[in-house]
Amino acid sequence: MNKSVDFHFAHKPESDLIAKYQSLLPENLINLWQENGFGATAEGYLKIVNPDDFGDLLKEVYSPVYKNPIVMFATGMADLIIWENNYTVLLNCRHGLSKVLESGLKYFLEDIYDKEYVDEELKGGNYFKAKKQLGEIGYDECYGYVPLLGLGGAEKVEHLQKVKIKEHLSLIAQTLGKIE
């Protein structure tokens, strides 16, 4: 993570949580937890989250390809970024798609600060427009399309609202099914 870039602290991980995930997640993510804690960065787009807080939700929204995927990040556009079989994987919940972003976690933490990357690779371009229109979101929030895209909602900024991220992702899964 680029330390000169913004970081909005939410809370520090407990030492037992770090120990639990030390051998399961990339070393640079564990270092990020230890140095910065959980919080939001990249203008609030990327939320560094406690995987334990998203475990049940992950089971609700995703049918994993491999055993034991782990949520590393949530985005300001209602997506999850997971660690699965040594790959960084985007779960684009809005569109019901999964996409491998990279093997390992070497480039993602730098690429996330590039708005073109966010727009093209993560399909998050409306985030910055919504932020201007609706204001900043909290650590537990995202911008969600209302109505949901899968129910015919238009992918326009005018259809975005501030919503609670976990509840919105659960609603997407209950309405549209799991990502496979």
Backbone as ProteinMPNN parsed JSONL, in Angstrom:
{"seq_chain_A": "MNKSVDFHFAHKPESDLIAKYQSLLPENLINLWQENGFGATAEGYLKIVNPDDFGDLLKEVYSPVYKNPIVMFATGMADLIIWENNYTVLLNCRHGLSKVLESGLKYFLEDIYDKEYVDEELKGGNYFKAKKQLGEIGYDECYGYVPLLGLGGAEKVEHLQKVKIKEHLSLIAQTLGKIE", "coords_chain_A": {"N_chain_A": [[0.849, -1.184, 0.0], [0.505, 2.201, -0.768], [1.924, 4.462, 1.238], [1.746, 7.22, 1.22], [-0.712, 7.774, 0.418], [-4.185, 8.284, 1.149], [-5.594, 6.989, 4.221], [-8.152, 5.771, 6.147], [-8.618, 5.051, 9.297], [-10.235, 2.352, 10.953], [-10.302, 0.234, 12.939], [-8.018, -1.683, 15.006], [-6.612, -4.92, 14.371], [-6.975, -7.769, 16.49], [-4.399, -9.576, 18.223], [-4.751, -12.361, 18.23], [-6.339, -12.752, 15.983], [-4.616, -12.011, 13.931], [-2.708, -14.031, 14.263], [-4.297, -16.24, 13.625], [-4.736, -15.919, 10.86], [-2.21, -15.672, 9.795], [-0.787, -17.715, 8.389], [-2.514, -18.167, 6.331], [-3.157, -16.047, 4.659], [-1.755, -13.586, 2.35], [1.534, -12.378, 3.1], [2.046, -9.624, 2.816], [-0.484, -8.53, 3.203], [-1.071, -9.2, 5.857], [0.971, -7.724, 7.062], [0.065, -5.18, 6.391], [-2.275, -5.063, 7.937], [-1.073, -5.091, 10.469], [0.454, -2.74, 10.445], [-1.339, -0.667, 9.719], [-3.945, -1.374, 10.433], [-7.491, -2.118, 10.235], [-9.517, -0.507, 7.81], [-10.324, 2.176, 5.516], [-9.2, 2.983, 2.212], [-7.771, 4.46, -0.791], [-9.374, 6.667, -1.575], [-11.594, 5.952, -0.111], [-12.681, 3.859, -1.499], [-11.678, 1.217, -1.258], [-12.023, -1.131, 1.262], [-10.35, -2.385, 3.93], [-10.809, -5.274, 5.525], [-11.928, -7.24, 8.381], [-11.662, -10.601, 8.034], [-13.21, -12.458, 9.474], [-15.548, -11.099, 10.001], [-16.873, -11.232, 7.632], [-17.228, -13.834, 6.883], [-19.63, -15.493, 7.044], [-21.253, -14.078, 5.289], [-19.818, -14.347, 2.909], [-20.225, -17.067, 2.371], [-22.877, -16.932, 1.769], [-23.009, -15.42, -0.591], [-21.346, -16.609, -2.499], [-20.353, -19.456, -4.356], [-17.72, -21.3, -3.866], [-14.791, -21.987, -5.88], [-12.533, -23.271, -4.98], [-11.601, -24.733, -1.793], [-12.268, -22.991, 1.255], [-12.172, -20.006, 0.766], [-11.211, -16.596, 1.511], [-12.304, -13.478, 2.672], [-10.723, -10.499, 1.867], [-10.988, -7.809, 1.255], [-13.536, -5.278, 0.931], [-15.49, -3.393, -1.366], [-16.35, -0.001, -2.271], [-18.413, -0.202, -4.008], [-20.016, -2.355, -3.525], [-18.751, -4.898, -3.778], [-16.713, -7.831, -3.271], [-13.377, -8.719, -2.478], [-11.442, -11.449, -2.614], [-9.282, -14.009, -1.198], [-8.257, -16.815, -2.741], [-7.096, -19.958, -3.157], [-4.436, -19.025, -3.462], [-4.807, -16.862, -5.153], [-5.846, -13.551, -5.99], [-9.075, -12.582, -6.067], [-11.821, -11.061, -7.611], [-15.088, -10.632, -6.555], [-17.631, -9.677, -8.18], [-20.336, -8.613, -7.174], [-22.5, -7.07, -7.938], [-22.88, -7.624, -10.639], [-22.892, -10.336, -10.643], [-20.563, -11.867, -11.095], [-17.325, -13.477, -11.116], [-13.802, -12.857, -11.009], [-10.438, -13.443, -11.654], [-7.931, -11.459, -10.384], [-5.192, -11.368, -9.962], [-2.343, -13.547, -9.611], [-1.319, -14.292, -6.452], [-0.685, -11.426, -4.329], [0.595, -9.111, -5.226], [0.551, -6.808, -6.934], [-1.956, -5.621, -6.729], [-2.392, -3.967, -4.447], [-1.11, -1.633, -5.114], [-2.163, -0.971, -7.609], [-4.777, -0.3, -6.985], [-4.98, 2.387, -6.488], [-5.136, 3.636, -8.87], [-7.345, 5.188, -10.86], [-8.219, 4.444, -13.384], [-7.686, 1.713, -13.422], [-9.444, 0.89, -11.388], [-11.861, 1.529, -12.636], [-11.788, 0.035, -15.098], [-10.872, -2.661, -14.498], [-12.165, -3.352, -12.116], [-14.665, -2.423, -12.468], [-15.622, -0.124, -11.221], [-16.065, 2.562, -11.742], [-18.275, 4.31, -11.397], [-18.197, 4.857, -8.741], [-16.63, 7.114, -7.997], [-18.038, 9.177, -9.167], [-20.459, 8.945, -7.812], [-19.586, 9.499, -5.243], [-19.014, 12.21, -5.418], [-21.585, 13.168, -5.863], [-23.234, 12.083, -3.801], [-21.766, 12.192, -1.488], [-19.255, 11.155, 0.958], [-18.9, 7.712, 1.958], [-19.451, 5.625, 4.836], [-17.331, 3.367, 6.76], [-18.706, 0.955, 6.965], [-20.38, 1.031, 4.829], [-21.552, 1.211, 1.372], [-21.977, 2.172, -2.072], [-24.996, 1.398, -3.519], [-26.91, -0.032, -6.147], [-30.215, 0.89, -6.832], [-33.204, 0.242, -8.27], [-31.805, -3.12, -7.902], [-29.231, -4.113, -10.184], [-29.578, -6.615, -11.394], [-32.281, -6.847, -11.355], [-33.197, -5.285, -13.296], [-32.457, -2.674, -12.907], [-30.909, 0.431, -13.784], [-27.519, 1.023, -14.704], [-26.552, 3.545, -13.639], [-25.396, 6.588, -12.176], [-27.413, 8.015, -10.957], [-29.029, 6.079, -9.915], [-27.805, 5.097, -7.714], [-27.445, 4.616, -4.202], [-26.577, 5.359, -0.797], [-25.826, 2.598, 1.133], [-25.871, -0.048, 3.602], [-23.158, -2.181, 3.557], [-22.985, -5.049, 4.09], [-25.662, -5.831, 4.398], [-26.68, -5.079, 1.924], [-25.24, -6.72, 0.144], [-26.155, -9.198, 1.021], [-28.849, -8.974, 0.336], [-28.607, -8.861, -2.468], [-27.631, -11.478, -2.954], [-29.757, -13.045, -1.923], [-31.77, -12.315, -3.646], [-30.792, -12.654, -6.282], [-29.182, -14.883, -6.297], [-26.244, -17.014, -5.749], [-22.836, -16.223, -6.648], [-21.144, -18.117, -8.993]], "CA_chain_A": [[0.0, 0.0, 0.0], [1.243, 3.452, -0.862], [1.699, 5.147, 2.517], [1.463, 8.642, 1.041], [-2.11, 7.86, 0.022], [-5.097, 8.357, 2.294], [-6.061, 5.807, 4.936], [-9.08, 6.133, 7.213], [-8.548, 3.971, 10.279], [-11.474, 1.914, 11.598], [-9.884, -0.41, 14.186], [-6.843, -2.564, 14.948], [-6.915, -6.339, 14.56], [-6.449, -8.405, 17.702], [-3.242, -10.434, 17.935], [-5.198, -13.722, 17.919], [-6.824, -12.736, 14.609], [-3.409, -12.023, 13.092], [-2.15, -15.386, 14.359], [-5.205, -17.145, 12.915], [-4.622, -15.761, 9.407], [-0.796, -15.514, 9.422], [-0.378, -18.709, 7.392], [-3.582, -18.346, 5.343], [-3.253, -14.872, 3.789], [-0.446, -13.076, 1.931], [2.322, -11.687, 4.113], [1.895, -8.171, 2.711], [-1.773, -8.147, 3.788], [-0.894, -9.278, 7.312], [1.786, -6.546, 7.409], [-0.831, -4.027, 6.281], [-3.103, -5.092, 9.147], [-0.248, -4.746, 11.627], [0.912, -1.351, 10.337], [-2.426, 0.303, 9.57], [-5.22, -1.836, 10.953], [-8.585, -2.187, 9.274], [-9.981, 0.829, 7.467], [-10.6, 2.432, 4.099], [-8.167, 3.697, 1.476], [-8.101, 4.718, -2.199], [-10.517, 7.596, -1.532], [-12.723, 5.258, 0.499], [-13.171, 2.778, -2.369], [-11.259, -0.094, -0.771], [-12.129, -1.322, 2.707], [-9.558, -3.501, 4.437], [-11.783, -5.783, 6.488], [-11.696, -8.432, 9.185], [-12.3, -11.727, 7.338], [-14.213, -13.102, 10.324], [-16.794, -10.334, 9.905], [-17.477, -11.46, 6.32], [-17.253, -15.269, 6.593], [-20.988, -15.967, 6.764], [-21.719, -13.39, 4.089], [-19.151, -14.967, 1.761], [-20.939, -18.32, 2.099], [-24.183, -16.578, 1.219], [-22.93, -14.808, -1.924], [-20.388, -17.238, -3.412], [-20.069, -20.889, -4.382], [-16.289, -21.253, -4.172], [-14.138, -22.932, -6.771], [-11.626, -24.003, -4.1], [-11.996, -24.707, -0.382], [-11.875, -21.964, 2.219], [-11.799, -18.644, 0.354], [-11.201, -15.646, 2.629], [-12.508, -12.087, 2.266], [-9.643, -9.58, 2.237], [-11.43, -6.43, 1.072], [-14.842, -4.954, 0.371], [-15.351, -2.145, -2.123], [-17.391, 1.002, -2.158], [-19.463, -0.493, -4.981], [-20.683, -3.603, -3.121], [-18.056, -6.087, -4.255], [-15.754, -8.415, -2.344], [-12.128, -9.199, -3.056], [-11.127, -12.589, -1.765], [-8.076, -14.809, -1.388], [-8.717, -18.168, -3.035], [-6.072, -20.802, -3.767], [-3.293, -18.148, -3.763], [-5.18, -15.859, -6.146], [-6.695, -12.433, -5.602], [-10.256, -12.761, -6.907], [-12.912, -10.095, -7.467], [-16.476, -11.085, -6.628], [-18.42, -8.53, -8.615], [-21.674, -9.012, -6.743], [-23.491, -6.301, -8.702], [-23.094, -8.268, -11.931], [-22.907, -11.783, -10.461], [-19.39, -12.42, -11.769], [-16.04, -13.538, -10.415], [-12.696, -12.609, -11.934], [-9.108, -13.471, -11.051], [-7.214, -10.201, -10.605], [-3.77, -11.689, -10.072], [-1.783, -14.621, -8.807], [-0.697, -13.612, -5.33], [-1.207, -10.1, -3.975], [1.771, -8.26, -5.406], [0.29, -5.545, -7.629], [-3.272, -5.059, -6.429], [-2.347, -2.901, -3.439], [-0.651, -0.413, -5.783], [-3.098, -0.68, -8.701], [-6.053, 0.196, -6.475], [-4.957, 3.854, -6.464], [-5.26, 4.082, -10.258], [-8.783, 5.242, -11.159], [-8.461, 3.686, -14.614], [-7.727, 0.311, -12.994], [-10.711, 0.708, -10.664], [-12.941, 1.583, -13.618], [-11.731, -1.033, -16.093], [-10.721, -4.009, -13.945], [-13.116, -3.594, -11.027], [-15.96, -1.847, -12.877], [-16.012, 0.748, -10.118], [-15.99, 3.958, -12.16], [-19.357, 5.144, -10.868], [-17.91, 5.171, -7.345], [-16.122, 8.479, -7.848], [-19.155, 10.07, -9.518], [-21.412, 8.872, -6.699], [-18.978, 10.172, -4.094], [-19.229, 13.651, -5.632], [-23.014, 13.469, -5.785], [-23.874, 11.642, -2.558], [-20.88, 12.365, -0.348], [-18.472, 9.989, 1.365], [-19.576, 6.614, 2.645], [-18.791, 5.138, 6.04], [-16.58, 2.113, 6.653], [-19.646, -0.157, 6.821], [-21.31, 1.373, 3.755], [-21.132, 1.223, -0.023], [-23.024, 2.681, -2.945], [-25.718, 0.265, -4.089], [-27.908, 0.304, -7.166], [-31.612, 0.707, -6.463], [-33.265, -1.187, -7.987], [-30.619, -3.911, -8.217], [-28.98, -4.271, -11.618], [-30.153, -7.887, -11.814], [-33.742, -6.707, -11.428], [-33.499, -4.32, -14.346], [-31.985, -1.333, -12.57], [-29.94, 1.007, -14.724], [-26.187, 1.232, -14.136], [-26.329, 4.99, -13.702], [-25.136, 7.195, -10.869], [-28.697, 8.448, -10.397], [-29.668, 4.931, -9.271], [-27.0, 4.688, -6.566], [-27.776, 5.141, -2.883], [-25.727, 4.869, 0.286], [-26.445, 1.444, 1.786], [-24.981, -0.853, 4.44], [-22.562, -3.141, 2.616], [-23.333, -6.446, 4.347], [-27.081, -6.015, 4.132], [-26.893, -4.956, 0.483], [-24.725, -7.942, -0.482], [-27.083, -10.263, 1.373], [-30.033, -8.761, -0.504], [-28.25, -9.288, -3.829], [-27.556, -12.945, -2.969], [-31.093, -13.599, -1.721], [-32.598, -12.0, -4.803], [-30.23, -13.09, -7.561], [-28.438, -16.13, -6.148], [-24.804, -16.975, -5.5], [-21.871, -16.187, -7.741], [-20.536, -19.45, -9.143]], "C_chain_A": [[0.882, 1.23, 0.0], [0.933, 4.291, 0.375], [1.398, 6.633, 2.368], [0.0, 8.87, 0.667], [-2.981, 7.778, 1.273], [-5.401, 6.995, 2.915], [-6.931, 6.29, 6.078], [-9.219, 4.93, 8.144], [-9.924, 3.65, 10.85], [-11.157, 1.248, 12.943], [-8.7, -1.334, 13.933], [-7.281, -4.021, 15.08], [-6.298, -6.853, 15.857], [-5.302, -9.338, 17.31], [-3.662, -11.87, 17.611], [-5.75, -13.826, 16.501], [-5.64, -12.783, 13.638], [-2.8, -13.423, 13.097], [-2.987, -16.389, 13.565], [-4.966, -17.114, 11.408], [-3.187, -15.674, 8.891], [-0.373, -16.477, 8.308], [-1.394, -18.883, 6.262], [-3.67, -17.224, 4.314], [-1.857, -14.383, 3.411], [0.234, -12.256, 3.029], [2.132, -10.172, 4.043], [0.539, -7.695, 3.235], [-1.689, -8.176, 5.314], [-0.071, -8.084, 7.796], [0.944, -5.276, 7.376], [-1.739, -3.941, 7.505], [-2.304, -4.597, 10.341], [0.165, -3.278, 11.615], [-0.23, -0.344, 10.38], [-3.734, -0.095, 10.231], [-6.241, -1.99, 9.838], [-9.07, -0.768, 9.029], [-10.207, 0.947, 5.978], [-9.473, 3.248, 3.489], [-8.624, 3.881, 0.033], [-9.382, 5.55, -2.293], [-11.778, 6.929, -0.992], [-13.239, 4.082, -0.3], [-12.877, 1.399, -1.79], [-11.312, -0.137, 0.747], [-11.336, -2.575, 3.082], [-10.338, -4.032, 5.629], [-11.269, -6.985, 7.268], [-12.401, -9.598, 8.485], [-13.379, -12.417, 8.16], [-15.562, -12.394, 10.248], [-17.545, -10.615, 8.607], [-17.601, -12.941, 5.965], [-18.629, -15.794, 6.232], [-21.534, -15.338, 5.495], [-21.093, -14.006, 2.842], [-19.846, -16.273, 1.383], [-22.287, -18.053, 1.438], [-24.094, -16.111, -0.233], [-22.12, -15.601, -2.94], [-20.318, -18.744, -3.233], [-18.615, -21.031, -4.805], [-15.822, -22.338, -5.136], [-13.233, -23.842, -5.946], [-12.115, -23.87, -2.664], [-11.475, -23.459, 0.32], [-11.393, -20.632, 1.648], [-11.947, -17.698, 1.549], [-11.395, -14.238, 2.082], [-11.345, -11.247, 2.787], [-10.136, -8.137, 2.249], [-12.895, -6.399, 0.653], [-14.65, -3.642, -0.38], [-16.535, -1.22, -1.886], [-18.514, 0.829, -3.158], [-20.086, -1.87, -4.742], [-20.062, -4.847, -3.743], [-17.129, -6.586, -3.156], [-14.512, -8.833, -3.116], [-11.602, -10.239, -2.083], [-9.771, -13.195, -2.117], [-8.552, -16.239, -1.575], [-7.623, -18.917, -3.787], [-4.873, -19.985, -4.268], [-3.545, -17.167, -4.906], [-6.001, -14.762, -5.479], [-7.855, -12.43, -6.587], [-11.292, -11.691, -6.574], [-14.235, -10.832, -7.546], [-17.309, -9.85, -6.921], [-19.879, -8.893, -8.37], [-22.761, -8.296, -7.533], [-23.873, -6.994, -9.996], [-23.112, -9.796, -11.84], [-21.734, -12.499, -11.101], [-18.2, -12.528, -10.825], [-14.935, -13.406, -11.452], [-11.385, -12.669, -11.155], [-8.407, -12.165, -11.405], [-5.715, -10.43, -10.74], [-3.445, -12.93, -9.254], [-1.008, -13.944, -7.689], [-1.392, -12.298, -5.029], [-0.065, -9.095, -4.089], [1.415, -6.874, -5.938], [-1.0, -4.853, -7.205], [-3.21, -3.866, -5.482], [-1.74, -1.603, -3.972], [-1.661, 0.006, -6.849], [-4.381, -0.018, -8.216], [-6.127, 1.723, -6.453], [-5.065, 4.463, -7.856], [-6.742, 4.035, -10.639], [-9.134, 4.48, -12.432], [-8.552, 2.183, -14.305], [-9.055, 0.014, -12.288], [-11.871, 0.658, -11.648], [-12.938, 0.358, -14.529], [-11.709, -2.434, -15.484], [-11.773, -4.345, -12.894], [-14.52, -3.084, -11.339], [-16.516, -0.918, -11.799], [-16.041, 2.221, -10.459], [-17.079, 4.853, -11.602], [-19.144, 5.51, -9.402], [-17.538, 6.641, -7.181], [-17.191, 9.514, -8.21], [-20.17, 10.107, -8.377], [-20.879, 9.604, -5.477], [-19.161, 11.681, -4.206], [-20.686, 14.022, -5.399], [-23.615, 13.201, -4.403], [-23.035, 11.865, -1.303], [-20.185, 11.066, 0.021], [-19.335, 8.95, 2.067], [-18.774, 6.215, 3.875], [-18.098, 3.81, 5.792], [-17.505, 0.916, 6.416], [-20.655, 0.061, 5.693], [-20.676, 1.184, 2.382], [-22.219, 1.965, -0.795], [-23.671, 1.465, -3.59], [-26.755, 0.735, -5.084], [-29.299, -0.055, -6.667], [-32.453, 1.168, -7.647], [-31.966, -1.893, -8.391], [-30.471, -4.062, -9.725], [-29.634, -5.539, -12.155], [-31.669, -7.89, -11.884], [-34.139, -5.647, -12.443], [-33.098, -2.897, -14.029], [-30.931, -0.863, -13.558], [-28.617, 1.273, -14.008], [-25.788, 2.695, -14.314], [-26.153, 5.523, -12.289], [-26.441, 7.597, -10.188], [-29.41, 7.322, -9.649], [-28.86, 4.393, -8.091], [-27.483, 5.371, -5.295], [-26.731, 4.64, -1.896], [-26.484, 3.755, 0.997], [-25.41, 0.76, 2.683], [-24.461, -2.011, 3.584], [-23.005, -4.581, 2.856], [-24.794, -6.725, 4.006], [-27.365, -5.97, 2.635], [-26.403, -6.214, -0.241], [-25.634, -9.132, -0.187], [-28.351, -10.171, 0.525], [-29.771, -9.209, -1.939], [-28.259, -10.814, -3.911], [-28.938, -13.583, -2.824], [-31.963, -13.419, -2.955], [-32.099, -12.67, -6.077], [-29.444, -14.392, -7.498], [-26.95, -15.908, -5.962], [-24.017, -16.795, -6.797], [-21.231, -17.566, -7.799], [-19.293, -19.381, -9.989]], "O_chain_A": [[1.894, 1.28, 0.699], [-0.187, 4.773, 0.539], [0.854, 7.247, 3.286], [-0.467, 10.007, 0.607], [-2.561, 7.269, 2.312], [-5.458, 5.981, 2.22], [-6.507, 7.117, 6.885], [-9.856, 3.932, 7.809], [-10.689, 4.553, 11.191], [-11.689, 1.659, 13.975], [-8.42, -1.715, 12.797], [-8.218, -4.323, 15.818], [-5.221, -6.413, 16.26], [-5.256, -9.829, 16.182], [-3.006, -12.533, 16.808], [-5.642, -14.882, 15.877], [-5.671, -13.51, 12.646], [-2.42, -13.939, 12.046], [-2.444, -17.281, 12.913], [-4.989, -18.156, 10.751], [-2.969, -15.61, 7.682], [0.332, -16.076, 7.381], [-1.161, -19.66, 5.336], [-4.199, -17.423, 3.221], [-0.88, -14.726, 4.076], [-0.421, -11.535, 3.783], [2.063, -9.505, 5.076], [0.43, -6.551, 3.675], [-2.185, -7.269, 5.981], [-0.385, -7.496, 8.831], [1.092, -4.402, 8.23], [-1.945, -2.856, 8.048], [-2.788, -3.786, 11.131], [0.219, -2.642, 12.668], [-0.108, 0.712, 11.002], [-4.549, 0.769, 10.554], [-5.899, -1.993, 8.655], [-9.038, 0.073, 9.927], [-10.275, -0.054, 5.265], [-8.868, 4.091, 4.151], [-9.739, 3.499, -0.322], [-10.333, 5.191, -2.987], [-12.893, 7.293, -1.367], [-14.136, 3.372, 0.154], [-13.73, 0.512, -1.827], [-10.728, 0.705, 1.43], [-11.62, -3.675, 2.608], [-10.512, -3.332, 6.627], [-10.312, -7.65, 6.87], [-13.625, -9.579, 8.357], [-14.359, -12.909, 7.602], [-16.605, -13.027, 10.413], [-18.723, -10.278, 8.488], [-18.035, -13.273, 4.862], [-18.783, -16.473, 5.217], [-22.208, -16.005, 4.71], [-21.77, -14.169, 1.826], [-20.034, -16.554, 0.199], [-22.772, -18.86, 0.644], [-25.0, -16.375, -1.023], [-22.188, -15.307, -4.133], [-20.236, -19.249, -2.113], [-18.306, -20.896, -5.988], [-16.375, -23.437, -5.197], [-13.175, -25.048, -6.188], [-12.938, -23.008, -2.353], [-10.396, -22.95, 0.016], [-10.311, -20.17, 2.009], [-12.71, -17.967, 2.476], [-10.722, -13.846, 1.129], [-11.021, -11.272, 3.974], [-9.767, -7.345, 3.116], [-13.42, -7.363, 0.097], [-13.746, -2.868, -0.063], [-17.575, -1.625, -1.367], [-19.464, 1.612, -3.17], [-20.624, -2.477, -5.668], [-20.777, -5.747, -4.185], [-16.802, -5.851, -2.225], [-14.597, -9.249, -4.272], [-11.353, -9.963, -0.909], [-9.199, -12.931, -3.175], [-9.175, -16.814, -0.683], [-7.268, -18.557, -4.909], [-4.363, -20.226, -5.362], [-2.605, -16.698, -5.548], [-6.748, -15.01, -4.534], [-7.653, -12.292, -7.793], [-11.6, -11.448, -5.407], [-14.479, -11.575, -8.497], [-17.648, -9.081, -6.021], [-20.562, -9.413, -9.252], [-23.829, -8.861, -7.771], [-25.032, -6.966, -10.41], [-23.324, -10.474, -12.845], [-21.883, -13.616, -11.596], [-18.083, -11.77, -9.862], [-15.099, -13.786, -12.611], [-11.243, -12.021, -10.118], [-8.301, -11.807, -12.578], [-5.048, -9.769, -11.536], [-4.174, -13.305, -8.335], [-0.137, -13.114, -7.948], [-2.538, -12.081, -5.422], [0.201, -8.329, -3.163], [1.927, -5.872, -5.44], [-1.118, -3.632, -7.314], [-3.898, -2.868, -5.692], [-1.857, -0.566, -3.319], [-1.98, 1.188, -6.982], [-5.004, 0.743, -8.956], [-7.219, 2.289, -6.405], [-5.084, 5.686, -7.996], [-7.325, 2.954, -10.73], [-10.23, 3.93, -12.543], [-9.393, 1.477, -14.86], [-9.703, -0.995, -12.567], [-12.769, -0.172, -11.504], [-13.973, -0.283, -14.71], [-12.462, -3.305, -15.921], [-12.218, -5.488, -12.796], [-15.45, -3.292, -10.561], [-17.712, -0.924, -11.506], [-16.042, 3.059, -9.557], [-16.839, 6.035, -11.356], [-19.836, 6.382, -8.876], [-18.08, 7.328, -6.316], [-17.239, 10.596, -7.625], [-20.677, 11.17, -8.021], [-21.637, 10.254, -4.757], [-19.43, 12.354, -3.211], [-20.985, 15.061, -4.81], [-24.408, 13.996, -3.9], [-23.536, 11.741, -0.186], [-20.486, 10.008, -0.532], [-20.354, 9.266, 2.68], [-17.566, 6.442, 3.943], [-18.262, 3.202, 4.734], [-17.12, -0.035, 5.736], [-21.663, -0.64, 5.611], [-19.464, 1.023, 2.241], [-23.251, 2.337, -0.234], [-22.984, 0.605, -4.142], [-27.398, 1.767, -4.892], [-29.532, -1.148, -6.151], [-32.429, 2.347, -8.001], [-31.141, -1.34, -9.119], [-31.461, -4.13, -10.452], [-30.185, -5.534, -13.256], [-32.272, -8.826, -12.409], [-35.273, -5.17, -12.449], [-33.378, -1.993, -14.816], [-30.162, -1.659, -14.096], [-28.599, 1.694, -12.852], [-24.84, 3.03, -15.024], [-26.695, 4.972, -11.331], [-26.549, 7.522, -8.964], [-30.297, 7.584, -8.837], [-29.196, 3.348, -7.534], [-27.874, 6.538, -5.305], [-26.079, 3.622, -2.131], [-27.629, 3.933, 1.413], [-24.209, 0.977, 2.527], [-25.243, -2.73, 2.962], [-23.369, -5.27, 1.903], [-25.113, -7.745, 3.395], [-28.192, -6.732, 2.133], [-27.08, -6.716, -1.139], [-25.854, -9.978, -1.055], [-28.86, -11.187, 0.053], [-30.615, -9.86, -2.553], [-28.835, -11.379, -4.841], [-29.254, -14.549, -3.518], [-32.794, -14.271, -3.269], [-32.892, -13.194, -6.859], [-29.079, -14.945, -8.535], [-26.458, -14.78, -6.009], [-24.469, -17.162, -7.881], [-20.826, -18.115, -6.774], [-18.648, -20.403, -10.223]]}, "name": "protein", "num_of_chains": 1, "seq": "MNKSVDFHFAHKPESDLIAKYQSLLPENLINLWQENGFGATAEGYLKIVNPDDFGDLLKEVYSPVYKNPIVMFATGMADLIIWENNYTVLLNCRHGLSKVLESGLKYFLEDIYDKEYVDEELKGGNYFKAKKQLGEIGYDECYGYVPLLGLGGAEKVEHLQKVKIKEHLSLIAQTLGKIE"}
